[in-house]
Amino acid sequence: MPGASLVLTVDVEEWFHVCGHPVYDVPERWESFPSRVVPSTGRILELLERTSSHATFFVLGWVARRYPDLVRRIAEGGHEVACHGDLHRRANTMTEQEFRADVRAAKASLEEAGGTRVTAYRAPEWSLRSTSSPHLSTLVEEGFRVDSSLLAVPPIGEPGNPRVPTVLSTSAGDLLEVPPLVGTLFGWPAMLGGGWTSRFSREARVTAAVEAALSRGESPVLYLHPWEVDEEHPSMELSPIARLVHFGARGRVVPRLSRLLARHRSVSLAEAFPAGCVHREVAA
């Protein structure tokens, strides 16, 4: 088995792709909002190029159809193009037929734009929720080899969800589940691989969790969104708590990531977890 590596993933979506929001979660309105995904993703790509790092970019099909050049730039930079769904819908709100149509549309758009086969998937907002999700077998049937949608942090995911790369045995075949880095915050399970809990945590805490995983021979998976590094992020109609979660401590993301990549060159999921590289098996 190859040695452990830092894995970086990017959820490529617009700043207004907010699930469940009455203003923003309306695809018919999206064209009326100013687009920021190309320059903000470009900032991440430039950082990766400077540090000779790679990443997996989970791109929305909606983004790929509007900005195919961005998807080609990702692929040509040596990064993995992966699927974040088509219209940023929560997976657990869709029927099996709706979910299949969503991932099919997204996969086709991504493969056409990037010219590469797409075999990894991440649901918006970690919304597969549980290893019992029927959508896991649908992913296998649609040609996906890797999923990174399950989080072992309630209420977003079940505490029994995998915390290390794990083969899930579905009715359609095996699927490698690769979860993000999870640690603790005030004694509770917390996402340290990205998001607002990572941004608000001390840098030393996040760094220590990364180093501990690497020392155990595990590859810690981090994630971020392009809007988190956007210096010209538009204002938003959000509640005070949602505003804190969305905007809080965003200024820490690029400096922290730059320091981390200076110590550890990041790789994509495809590089870190080639076929057959797994830890243990559970039934889905």
MOQUI-V520489 format. One record per backbone hydrogen bond with DSSP energy under -0.5 kcal/mol. CO is the residue of the C=O (numbers start at 1). NH is the residue of the N-H. Records with the same first field share a line. If there is no record, write none. Layout:
CO->NH / NH
This chain:
6->267
7->222
8->56
9->224
10->12 / 58
11->13 / 226
12->60
14->17
16->18
17->19
18->21
21->25
24->26
26->29 / 30
27->30
29->32
30->33
36->40
37->41
38->42
39->43
40->44
41->45
42->46
43->47
44->48
45->49
46->50
47->51
48->53
49->52
55->57 / 80
56->10 / 58
57->59 / 82
58->12
59->84
60->64
61->65
62->66
63->67
67->70 / 71
68->72
69->73
70->74
71->75
72->76
73->77
74->79
75->78
80->57 / 82
82->59
83->122
85->61 / 84
86->62
90->93
91->94
95->99
96->100
97->101
98->102
99->103
100->104
101->105
102->106
103->107
104->108
105->109
106->110
107->111
108->112
109->113
110->114
111->115
117->119
119->145 / 146
120->83
121->148
123->126
124->127
126->129
127->92
128->130
129->158
130->133
133->136
134->137 / 138
135->139
136->140
137->141
138->142
139->144
140->143
145->176
146->121
147->178
149->128 / 129
151->153
153->156 / 157
158->161
165->279 / 280
166->168 / 177
167->169 / 282
168->170 / 175
169->284
170->173
173->170
175->168 / 177
176->147 / 178
177->166 / 179
181->192 / 193
183->190
185->188
188->185
190->183 / 192
193->223
194->198
195->199
196->200
197->201
202->205 / 206
203->207
204->208
205->209
206->210
207->211
208->212
209->213
210->214
211->215
212->216
213->218
214->217
218->220
220->7 / 222
221->181
222->9
224->11
225->228
226->229
227->230
229->231
230->233
236->238
239->243
240->244
241->245
242->246
243->247 / 248
244->248
247->250
249->252
250->253
251->255
252->256
253->257
254->258
255->259
256->260
257->261
258->262
259->263
260->263 / 264
265->6
266->54
267->8
268->272
269->273
274->277
276->278
280->167
282->169
